[in-house]
Amino acid sequence: MNLDDIISVDFSQSDIDASREWQTFMDVKNDGAKTDNLNPNKNMYGYLGHLAVEMVLSSQGVDFQSTRIVKYKQGDEYDLAIVNDRIDVKAHPRELDPKWFFNENLLVLEIDVEKYKKTGELTHFCFVRVKPDMTEGYVFGMIEWSRFLELAEPVTYKAPSYQIKSRQLTPILKYAATK
């Protein structure tokens, strides 16, 4: 993976406002319950991360179904469906460090991994970083679920998680070219 493989996406003020509305909706829907919500703006970053991936895939002519809006009606197992792939987008707030991009720690909470093991529907993760000011996102790439399980190392930062390194991902444009 090269620095050029990470795709940068700019967010408009209306995108940021929509993410704020999403956060408010999720706060009300969850009635203040905290599950894996370790960041009070987690749903805003997640919304923008999903949007970034959708923007990149659309720019490459990839046909996909997004469950980003469907979540208003019910929870879901994944965020995007592309042909037979079921993708969960993992977005986290962080600046892109051009010096260390290849060695980024990319995390999935242990409770999520256990949930996916039970359902068996997930086929890929897609990892995204969103600038803390929410003006820009960086789509790092994809990893197949089975490969994630082979490579992931258990870690505990704020909560028990599994991590991989960004260099282990397939760049998003390389993935998109196969669809």
Secondary structure by P-SEA (a helix, b strand, c coil): cccccbbbbbbcaaaaaaaaaaaaaaaaaaccccccccccaaaaaaaaaaaaaaaaaaaaccccccccccccccccccccccccbbbbbbbbbcccccccccbbbbbbcaaaaaaaaaaccccbbbbbbbccccccccccccccaaaaaacbbbbbcccccccccccccccaaaaaaac
